Amino acid sequence: MKPSEYITFSLFEKIENPKIAEILDYCEKNFDFEITSFIKEFEIQNGYKYEIKFKLLHNNLIIHIFGKKIQLYYNEKYIYKSDLDIFHSNYVGILGYLRNLK
């Protein structure tokens, strides 16, 4: 199933961090993936508190964004975690990692 069949990028536009949105947009355009959960709980100060967890179907990579954290799992094993406040320093590495998966 292509992601556009059950989720649209307009849902991701609620995410205030443009780098996270770019990662999600890249995944939507380049991978088949499954959203395993998306919860927008409530609006807080300058954005939304939310949780999104999705799995890239062809390689078992799970990306989990919860509140101000992003975590990556590969084959059910934890490989990366960052606080979104410092995520900009790790952003290029994650996007590069995803580009190498194709």
FIKOLZA-1660 file (N, C-alpha, C; in steps of 0.1 Angstrom, whole numbers, plus 5000, padded with zeros to 4 digits):
% residues 102
   i   px   py   pz ch aa at
   1 5008 4988 5000  A  M  N
   1 5000 5000 5000  A  M CA
   1 5009 5012 5000  A  M  C
   2 5006 5021 4991  A  K  N
   2 5013 5034 4991  A  K CA
   2 5008 5043 5002  A  K  C
   3 5016 5051 5008  A  P  N
   3 5012 5060 5019  A  P CA
   3 5001 5069 5016  A  P  C
   4 5001 5074 5003  A  S  N
   4 4990 5083 4999  A  S CA
   4 4976 5077 5000  A  S  C
   5 4975 5064 5001  A  E  N
   5 4962 5058 5001  A  E CA
   5 4956 5060 5015  A  E  C
   6 4964 5062 5025  A  Y  N
   6 4958 5063 5038  A  Y CA
   6 4963 5074 5047  A  Y  C
   7 4972 5082 5042  A  I  N
   7 4976 5094 5049  A  I CA
   7 4981 5104 5039  A  I  C
   8 4978 5117 5042  A  T  N
   8 4983 5127 5033  A  T CA
   8 4993 5136 5040  A  T  C
   9 5001 5143 5032  A  F  N
   9 5011 5151 5037  A  F CA
   9 5005 5163 5045  A  F  C
  10 4993 5166 5043  A  S  N
  10 4987 5177 5051  A  S CA
  10 4986 5173 5066  A  S  C
  11 4986 5160 5069  A  L  N
  11 4987 5156 5082  A  L CA
  11 5000 5159 5088  A  L  C
  12 5011 5157 5081  A  F  N
  12 5024 5160 5085  A  F CA
  12 5027 5175 5087  A  F  C
  13 5019 5184 5079  A  E  N
  13 5021 5198 5080  A  E CA
  13 5019 5203 5094  A  E  C
  14 5012 5196 5102  A  K  N
  14 5009 5200 5116  A  K CA
  14 5022 5199 5125  A  K  C
  15 5032 5193 5119  A  I  N
  15 5045 5191 5127  A  I CA
  15 5053 5204 5125  A  I  C
  16 5056 5211 5136  A  E  N
  16 5062 5224 5135  A  E CA
  16 5077 5223 5130  A  E  C
  17 5084 5213 5133  A  N  N
  17 5098 5212 5130  A  N CA
  17 5099 5209 5115  A  N  C
  18 5104 5218 5107  A  P  N
  18 5105 5216 5092  A  P CA
  18 5114 5204 5088  A  P  C
  19 5124 5202 5096  A  K  N
  19 5133 5191 5093  A  K CA
  19 5127 5177 5095  A  K  C
  20 5119 5176 5105  A  I  N
  20 5111 5164 5107  A  I CA
  20 5101 5162 5095  A  I  C
  21 5094 5173 5092  A  A  N
  21 5085 5173 5081  A  A CA
  21 5092 5169 5068  A  A  C
  22 5104 5173 5066  A  E  N
  22 5112 5169 5054  A  E CA
  22 5115 5155 5053  A  E  C
  23 5119 5149 5065  A  I  N
  23 5121 5135 5066  A  I CA
  23 5109 5127 5063  A  I  C
  24 5097 5131 5068  A  L  N
  24 5085 5124 5066  A  L CA
  24 5081 5125 5051  A  L  C
  25 5083 5137 5046  A  D  N
  25 5079 5139 5032  A  D CA
  25 5088 5130 5023  A  D  C
  26 5101 5130 5026  A  Y  N
  26 5110 5121 5018  A  Y CA
  26 5106 5107 5018  A  Y  C
  27 5102 5102 5030  A  C  N
  27 5098 5088 5032  A  C CA
  27 5085 5086 5024  A  C  C
  28 5076 5096 5024  A  E  N
  28 5063 5094 5017  A  E CA
  28 5065 5093 5002  A  E  C
  29 5075 5101 4997  A  K  N
  29 5077 5101 4983  A  K CA
  29 5085 5089 4978  A  K  C
  30 5093 5083 4986  A  N  N
  30 5103 5073 4982  A  N CA
  30 5101 5059 4987  A  N  C
  31 5093 5057 4997  A  F  N
  31 5092 5044 5003  A  F CA
  31 5077 5040 5004  A  F  C
  32 5075 5027 5004  A  D  N
  32 5062 5022 5009  A  D CA
  32 5064 5021 5024  A  D  C
  33 5054 5027 5031  A  F  N
  33 5056 5026 5046  A  F CA
  33 5042 5025 5052  A  F  C
  34 5042 5020 5064  A  E  N
  34 5030 5018 5072  A  E CA
  34 5030 5027 5084  A  E  C
  35 5020 5035 5086  A  I  N
  35 5019 5043 5098  A  I CA
  35 5013 5033 5109  A  I  C
  36 5021 5031 5119  A  T  N
  36 5017 5022 5130  A  T CA
  36 5009 5030 5141  A  T  C
  37 5012 5043 5142  A  S  N
  37 5004 5051 5150  A  S CA
  37 5006 5065 5147  A  S  C
  38 4995 5073 5148  A  F  N
  38 4996 5088 5148  A  F CA
  38 4986 5093 5158  A  F  C
  39 4991 5100 5167  A  I  N
  39 4982 5106 5178  A  I CA
  39 4986 5121 5179  A  I  C
  40 4977 5129 5176  A  K  N
  40 4979 5144 5179  A  K CA
  40 4971 5146 5192  A  K  C
  41 4977 5148 5203  A  E  N
  41 4970 5148 5215  A  E CA
  41 4964 5162 5218  A  E  C
  42 4972 5172 5218  A  F  N
  42 4966 5186 5221  A  F CA
  42 4976 5196 5217  A  F  C
  43 4972 5208 5214  A  E  N
  43 4981 5219 5211  A  E CA
  43 4988 5224 5223  A  E  C
  44 5001 5226 5222  A  I  N
  44 5009 5232 5232  A  I CA
  44 5016 5244 5227  A  I  C
  45 5020 5253 5235  A  Q  N
  45 5027 5266 5231  A  Q CA
  45 5029 5268 5216  A  Q  C
  46 5039 5264 5210  A  N  N
  46 5042 5267 5196  A  N CA
  46 5040 5255 5187  A  N  C
  47 5031 5246 5190  A  G  N
  47 5029 5235 5181  A  G CA
  47 5020 5225 5187  A  G  C
  48 5022 5212 5183  A  Y  N
  48 5014 5201 5188  A  Y CA
  48 5022 5191 5195  A  Y  C
  49 5016 5185 5205  A  K  N
  49 5022 5173 5211  A  K CA
  49 5016 5162 5203  A  K  C
  50 5025 5153 5198  A  Y  N
  50 5020 5143 5189  A  Y CA
  50 5029 5131 5190  A  Y  C
  51 5024 5120 5185  A  E  N
  51 5033 5108 5183  A  E CA
  51 5030 5102 5170  A  E  C
  52 5041 5099 5163  A  I  N
  52 5040 5092 5150  A  I CA
  52 5050 5081 5149  A  I  C
  53 5046 5070 5145  A  K  N
  53 5055 5058 5144  A  K CA
  53 5052 5052 5131  A  K  C
  54 5062 5050 5123  A  F  N
  54 5060 5043 5110  A  F CA
  54 5071 5034 5106  A  F  C
  55 5068 5024 5098  A  K  N
  55 5078 5014 5094  A  K CA
  55 5080 5014 5079  A  K  C
  56 5092 5015 5075  A  L  N
  56 5095 5014 5061  A  L CA
  56 5095 4999 5058  A  L  C
  57 5086 4995 5049  A  L  N
  57 5082 4981 5047  A  L CA
  57 5093 4972 5041  A  L  C
  58 5101 4978 5033  A  H  N
  58 5111 4969 5026  A  H CA
  58 5124 4966 5035  A  H  C
  59 5126 4973 5046  A  N  N
  59 5138 4971 5053  A  N CA
  59 5137 4971 5068  A  N  C
  60 5125 4971 5073  A  N  N
  60 5123 4970 5088  A  N CA
  60 5128 4982 5096  A  N  C
  61 5129 4993 5090  A  L  N
  61 5133 5005 5097  A  L CA
  61 5121 5012 5103  A  L  C
  62 5121 5014 5116  A  I  N
  62 5110 5021 5123  A  I CA
  62 5115 5034 5127  A  I  C
  63 5107 5045 5124  A  I  N
  63 5110 5058 5128  A  I CA
  63 5099 5062 5138  A  I  C
  64 5102 5066 5150  A  H  N
  64 5093 5069 5160  A  H CA
  64 5096 5083 5165  A  H  C
  65 5086 5092 5164  A  I  N
  65 5087 5106 5169  A  I CA
  65 5076 5107 5180  A  I  C
  66 5081 5111 5191  A  F  N
  66 5071 5112 5203  A  F CA
  66 5075 5125 5210  A  F  C
  67 5066 5135 5210  A  G  N
  67 5068 5147 5217  A  G CA
  67 5081 5154 5211  A  G  C
  68 5091 5155 5219  A  K  N
  68 5104 5161 5215  A  K CA
  68 5115 5151 5212  A  K  C
  69 5111 5139 5210  A  K  N
  69 5121 5128 5207  A  K CA
  69 5119 5122 5194  A  K  C
  70 5130 5118 5188  A  I  N
  70 5130 5109 5176  A  I CA
  70 5138 5097 5178  A  I  C
  71 5133 5085 5175  A  Q  N
  71 5141 5073 5177  A  Q CA
  71 5140 5065 5164  A  Q  C
  72 5151 5058 5161  A  L  N
  72 5152 5049 5149  A  L CA
  72 5154 5035 5154  A  L  C
  73 5147 5025 5148  A  Y  N
  73 5150 5011 5152  A  Y CA
  73 5151 5004 5138  A  Y  C
  74 5161 4994 5138  A  Y  N
  74 5163 4986 5126  A  Y CA
  74 5162 4972 5130  A  Y  C
  75 5153 4964 5124  A  N  N
  75 5150 4950 5128  A  N CA
  75 5148 4949 5142  A  N  C
  76 5139 4958 5147  A  E  N
  76 5134 4958 5161  A  E CA
  76 5145 4962 5171  A  E  C
  77 5157 4966 5167  A  K  N
  77 5168 4970 5176  A  K CA
  77 5170 4985 5175  A  K  C
  78 5171 4991 5187  A  Y  N
  78 5173 5005 5188  A  Y CA
  78 5186 5009 5182  A  Y  C
  79 5186 5019 5173  A  I  N
  79 5199 5024 5167  A  I CA
  79 5202 5038 5169  A  I  C
  80 5192 5046 5172  A  Y  N
  80 5194 5061 5173  A  Y CA
  80 5183 5068 5181  A  Y  C
  81 5187 5078 5189  A  K  N
  81 5177 5086 5196  A  K CA
  81 5182 5100 5197  A  K  C
  82 5174 5110 5196  A  S  N
  82 5178 5124 5197  A  S CA
  82 5166 5132 5203  A  S  C
  83 5170 5143 5209  A  D  N
  83 5161 5153 5214  A  D CA
  83 5159 5162 5202  A  D  C
  84 5146 5166 5199  A  L  N
  84 5144 5175 5187  A  L CA
  84 5150 5188 5189  A  L  C
  85 5152 5193 5201  A  D  N
  85 5159 5206 5203  A  D CA
  85 5173 5206 5198  A  D  C
  86 5180 5194 5197  A  I  N
  86 5193 5193 5192  A  I CA
  86 5193 5186 5178  A  I  C
  87 5181 5183 5173  A  F  N
  87 5180 5174 5162  A  F CA
  87 5187 5180 5149  A  F  C
  88 5188 5193 5148  A  H  N
  88 5194 5199 5136  A  H CA
  88 5208 5194 5134  A  H  C
  89 5215 5191 5144  A  S  N
  89 5229 5187 5143  A  S CA
  89 5230 5172 5137  A  S  C
  90 5219 5165 5139  A  N  N
  90 5219 5151 5134  A  N CA
  90 5210 5149 5122  A  N  C
  91 5203 5159 5117  A  Y  N
  91 5193 5159 5107  A  Y CA
  91 5199 5154 5094  A  Y  C
  92 5211 5159 5090  A  V  N
  92 5217 5156 5077  A  V CA
  92 5221 5141 5077  A  V  C
  93 5226 5136 5088  A  G  N
  93 5229 5122 5089  A  G CA
  93 5217 5113 5088  A  G  C
  94 5206 5116 5093  A  I  N
  94 5194 5108 5092  A  I CA
  94 5189 5108 5078  A  I  C
  95 5188 5120 5072  A  L  N
  95 5183 5121 5058  A  L CA
  95 5192 5113 5049  A  L  C
  96 5205 5115 5051  A  G  N
  96 5215 5107 5043  A  G CA
  96 5213 5092 5044  A  G  C
  97 5211 5088 5057  A  Y  N
  97 5209 5074 5059  A  Y CA
  97 5197 5069 5051  A  Y  C
  98 5186 5076 5052  A  L  N
  98 5174 5072 5044  A  L CA
  98 5176 5072 5029  A  L  C
  99 5184 5082 5024  A  R  N
  99 5187 5082 5010  A  R CA
  99 5195 5070 5006  A  R  C
 100 5204 5065 5015  A  N  N
 100 5212 5053 5011  A  N CA
 100 5204 5040 5012  A  N  C
 101 5192 5040 5017  A  L  N
 101 5184 5028 5018  A  L CA
 101 5178 5025 5005  A  L  C
 102 5176 5034 4996  A  K  N
 102 5169 5032 4983  A  K CA
 102 5177 5022 4974  A  K  C
% end
